[in-house]
Amino acid sequence: MSEVFRPLAEKDIETFQRFLTAAYADDLQYGIRFQAAFATVEDIKKHLAGNPCYILERDGEIITSCSLRMPWGPNPGPDVFPHLGWVSTHPRYKRQGFSSRMLDWVEQEILIKQFKAPAVTLGTAEEHPWLIRMYEKRGYVAYEKRRLHEDHVTVYMKKALKEV
């Protein structure tokens, strides 16, 4: 089995759209409708035009993903730091540590080594039964809440980064 972390490419967009739909489907049972669950091919193309997105694939299959909204980009996060989005894992690979591996890789290889970012932010749903705890275990700290959508309150979290 061959696993590789890499940037999402234009050729991957249709496959990635199906991946996002599957990866976010479980959140619907909690009444949370993350926008990524409904991203169209055009939405993904627009997102990629200004935001890097990375995948971990095994033998050509997308297992997990993470995108970055950069402070200088067209859709910056809530702070002056890069902002994580589309952190998702295909249902066949959930609870096997793939999201953690993706976050480790993005934090170390992209945010610290390439961008020299001192911190990173993300947003997640307050109503989600386990996401906040997962991010807290990874060193993220909640610092703000906003109701941006009818179905959930967004909790913004921040993590100071340091080279390992």
C-alpha positions as a LaTeX table, in Angstrom:
\begin{tabular}{lrrr}
\hline
Residue & $x$ (\AA) & $y$ (\AA) & $z$ (\AA) \\
\hline
Met1 & 0.00 & 0.00 & 0.00 \\
Ser2 & 1.29 & 3.38 & $-1.02$ \\
Glu3 & 0.33 & 6.45 & 1.03 \\
Val4 & 1.20 & 10.00 & 0.06 \\
Phe5 & 0.42 & 13.48 & 1.37 \\
Arg6 & 0.06 & 15.95 & $-1.47$ \\
Pro7 & $-1.73$ & 19.07 & $-2.64$ \\
Leu8 & $-5.14$ & 18.53 & $-4.20$ \\
Ala9 & $-4.85$ & 18.93 & $-7.97$ \\
Glu10 & $-7.33$ & 20.14 & $-10.56$ \\
Lys11 & $-7.66$ & 16.56 & $-11.86$ \\
Asp12 & $-8.90$ & 15.47 & $-8.40$ \\
Ile13 & $-11.83$ & 17.87 & $-8.08$ \\
Glu14 & $-14.71$ & 15.59 & $-9.09$ \\
Thr15 & $-13.41$ & 12.74 & $-6.94$ \\
Phe16 & $-12.83$ & 15.20 & $-4.10$ \\
Gln17 & $-16.40$ & 16.47 & $-4.35$ \\
Arg18 & $-17.72$ & 12.92 & $-3.84$ \\
Phe19 & $-15.21$ & 12.44 & $-1.00$ \\
Leu20 & $-16.44$ & 15.59 & 0.83 \\
Thr21 & $-20.08$ & 14.54 & 0.51 \\
Ala22 & $-19.29$ & 11.13 & 2.03 \\
Ala23 & $-16.92$ & 12.48 & 4.69 \\
Tyr24 & $-19.41$ & 15.03 & 6.04 \\
Ala25 & $-22.52$ & 12.83 & 5.81 \\
Asp26 & $-22.28$ & 11.68 & 9.45 \\
Asp27 & $-22.53$ & 15.27 & 10.69 \\
Leu28 & $-26.04$ & 15.52 & 9.28 \\
Gln29 & $-27.26$ & 13.11 & 11.97 \\
Tyr30 & $-26.32$ & 15.79 & 14.54 \\
Gly31 & $-28.29$ & 18.43 & 12.64 \\
Ile32 & $-25.07$ & 20.13 & 11.52 \\
Arg33 & $-24.82$ & 21.11 & 7.90 \\
Phe34 & $-21.19$ & 22.04 & 7.32 \\
Gln35 & $-20.91$ & 23.83 & 3.98 \\
Ala36 & $-18.26$ & 21.40 & 2.74 \\
Ala37 & $-20.87$ & 18.62 & 2.75 \\
Phe38 & $-22.67$ & 20.38 & $-0.07$ \\
Ala39 & $-19.71$ & 21.77 & $-2.01$ \\
Thr40 & $-20.17$ & 21.58 & $-5.76$ \\
Val41 & $-17.39$ & 21.09 & $-8.26$ \\
Glu42 & $-17.57$ & 24.85 & $-8.93$ \\
Asp43 & $-17.36$ & 25.63 & $-5.18$ \\
Ile44 & $-14.24$ & 23.47 & $-4.92$ \\
Lys45 & $-12.63$ & 25.12 & $-7.96$ \\
Lys46 & $-13.31$ & 28.54 & $-6.47$ \\
His47 & $-11.93$ & 27.45 & $-3.08$ \\
Leu48 & $-8.76$ & 26.02 & $-4.64$ \\
Ala49 & $-8.15$ & 29.23 & $-6.57$ \\
Gly50 & $-7.22$ & 30.99 & $-3.34$ \\
Asn51 & $-6.69$ & 28.31 & $-0.70$ \\
Pro52 & $-4.26$ & 25.41 & $-0.61$ \\
Cys53 & $-5.84$ & 22.03 & 0.03 \\
Tyr54 & $-4.03$ & 18.83 & 0.91 \\
Ile55 & $-4.98$ & 15.19 & 0.84 \\
Leu56 & $-3.63$ & 11.92 & 2.12 \\
Glu57 & $-4.27$ & 9.22 & $-0.42$ \\
Arg58 & $-3.67$ & 5.50 & $-0.36$ \\
Asp59 & $-3.28$ & 3.75 & $-3.68$ \\
Gly60 & $-5.03$ & 6.66 & $-5.41$ \\
Glu61 & $-7.99$ & 6.84 & $-2.99$ \\
Ile62 & $-8.51$ & 10.02 & $-0.95$ \\
Ile63 & $-8.53$ & 9.10 & 2.73 \\
Thr64 & $-8.41$ & 12.47 & 4.48 \\
Ser65 & $-8.13$ & 16.17 & 3.66 \\
Cys66 & $-7.35$ & 19.60 & 5.06 \\
Ser67 & $-7.44$ & 23.02 & 3.45 \\
Leu68 & $-5.95$ & 26.32 & 4.55 \\
Arg69 & $-7.59$ & 29.71 & 4.38 \\
Met70 & $-4.68$ & 32.11 & 4.41 \\
Pro71 & $-4.86$ & 35.53 & 6.08 \\
Trp72 & $-3.88$ & 37.22 & 2.81 \\
Gly73 & $-6.25$ & 35.12 & 0.68 \\
Pro74 & $-9.73$ & 35.79 & $-0.65$ \\
Asn75 & $-11.49$ & 34.12 & 2.30 \\
Pro76 & $-9.35$ & 34.66 & 5.41 \\
Gly77 & $-10.17$ & 33.10 & 8.75 \\
Pro78 & $-11.21$ & 35.08 & 11.82 \\
Asp79 & $-7.65$ & 35.94 & 12.90 \\
Val80 & $-4.26$ & 36.88 & 11.42 \\
Phe81 & $-3.18$ & 33.23 & 11.23 \\
Pro82 & $-3.86$ & 30.48 & 8.68 \\
His83 & $-7.25$ & 28.85 & 9.25 \\
Leu84 & $-7.91$ & 25.12 & 8.82 \\
Gly85 & $-10.94$ & 23.88 & 6.92 \\
Trp86 & $-12.26$ & 20.78 & 5.24 \\
Val87 & $-10.60$ & 18.56 & 7.85 \\
Ser88 & $-12.37$ & 15.38 & 6.91 \\
Thr89 & $-11.90$ & 11.64 & 6.59 \\
His90 & $-13.71$ & 9.18 & 4.36 \\
Pro91 & $-16.17$ & 7.04 & 6.39 \\
Arg92 & $-14.25$ & 3.82 & 5.63 \\
Tyr93 & $-11.21$ & 5.25 & 7.40 \\
Lys94 & $-12.74$ & 7.04 & 10.39 \\
Arg95 & $-11.41$ & 6.35 & 13.89 \\
Gln96 & $-8.08$ & 5.13 & 12.55 \\
Gly97 & $-6.06$ & 8.30 & 13.24 \\
Phe98 & $-5.96$ & 9.63 & 9.68 \\
Ser99 & $-7.23$ & 13.13 & 10.55 \\
Ser100 & $-4.59$ & 13.36 & 13.28 \\
Arg101 & $-1.91$ & 12.30 & 10.82 \\
Met102 & $-3.14$ & 14.90 & 8.33 \\
Leu103 & $-3.17$ & 17.64 & 10.96 \\
Asp104 & 0.33 & 16.66 & 12.17 \\
Trp105 & 1.62 & 16.82 & 8.60 \\
Val106 & $-0.06$ & 20.14 & 7.75 \\
Glu107 & 1.06 & 21.73 & 11.02 \\
Gln108 & 4.70 & 20.61 & 10.71 \\
Glu109 & 5.40 & 20.47 & 6.99 \\
Ile110 & 3.22 & 23.30 & 5.70 \\
Leu111 & 2.44 & 25.74 & 8.49 \\
Ile112 & 5.74 & 25.60 & 10.42 \\
Lys113 & 8.34 & 24.69 & 7.80 \\
Gln114 & 6.92 & 26.48 & 4.76 \\
Phe115 & 4.87 & 29.39 & 6.14 \\
Lys116 & 6.68 & 29.85 & 9.48 \\
Ala117 & 3.24 & 30.39 & 11.06 \\
Pro118 & 3.32 & 30.91 & 14.83 \\
Ala119 & $-0.29$ & 29.73 & 15.23 \\
Val120 & $-3.27$ & 28.32 & 13.39 \\
Thr121 & $-7.03$ & 28.62 & 13.86 \\
Leu122 & $-10.05$ & 26.52 & 12.99 \\
Gly123 & $-13.79$ & 26.66 & 13.48 \\
Thr124 & $-16.11$ & 23.83 & 14.43 \\
Ala125 & $-19.67$ & 23.37 & 15.59 \\
Glu126 & $-20.36$ & 23.77 & 19.30 \\
Glu127 & $-23.16$ & 21.22 & 18.94 \\
His128 & $-20.93$ & 18.47 & 17.55 \\
Pro129 & $-20.60$ & 15.69 & 20.17 \\
Trp130 & $-16.82$ & 15.08 & 19.90 \\
Leu131 & $-14.98$ & 17.49 & 17.59 \\
Ile132 & $-14.17$ & 20.14 & 20.20 \\
Arg133 & $-12.71$ & 17.52 & 22.55 \\
Met134 & $-10.64$ & 16.06 & 19.71 \\
Tyr135 & $-9.15$ & 19.46 & 18.87 \\
Glu136 & $-8.53$ & 20.27 & 22.54 \\
Lys137 & $-6.52$ & 17.04 & 22.85 \\
Arg138 & $-4.40$ & 18.32 & 19.96 \\
Gly139 & $-3.67$ & 21.60 & 21.79 \\
Tyr140 & $-6.36$ & 23.83 & 20.31 \\
Val141 & $-8.03$ & 26.30 & 22.68 \\
Ala142 & $-11.47$ & 27.85 & 22.13 \\
Tyr143 & $-11.35$ & 31.64 & 22.06 \\
Glu144 & $-14.57$ & 32.86 & 20.43 \\
Lys145 & $-18.07$ & 31.75 & 19.47 \\
Arg146 & $-20.26$ & 33.11 & 16.68 \\
Arg147 & $-23.62$ & 32.11 & 15.28 \\
Leu148 & $-22.88$ & 32.14 & 11.57 \\
His149 & $-25.42$ & 29.49 & 10.56 \\
Glu150 & $-28.93$ & 28.60 & 11.70 \\
Asp151 & $-28.01$ & 25.02 & 12.61 \\
His152 & $-24.92$ & 25.58 & 14.77 \\
Val153 & $-22.70$ & 27.96 & 16.70 \\
Thr154 & $-19.15$ & 28.15 & 15.37 \\
Val155 & $-16.45$ & 27.78 & 18.01 \\
Tyr156 & $-13.16$ & 29.29 & 16.93 \\
Met157 & $-10.08$ & 27.55 & 18.28 \\
Lys158 & $-6.41$ & 28.46 & 18.12 \\
Lys159 & $-3.19$ & 26.49 & 18.54 \\
Ala160 & 0.30 & 27.87 & 19.02 \\
Leu161 & 2.69 & 26.05 & 16.70 \\
Lys162 & 6.22 & 24.90 & 17.42 \\
Glu163 & 8.62 & 22.76 & 15.50 \\
Val164 & 8.90 & 19.19 & 16.78 \\
\hline
\end{tabular}
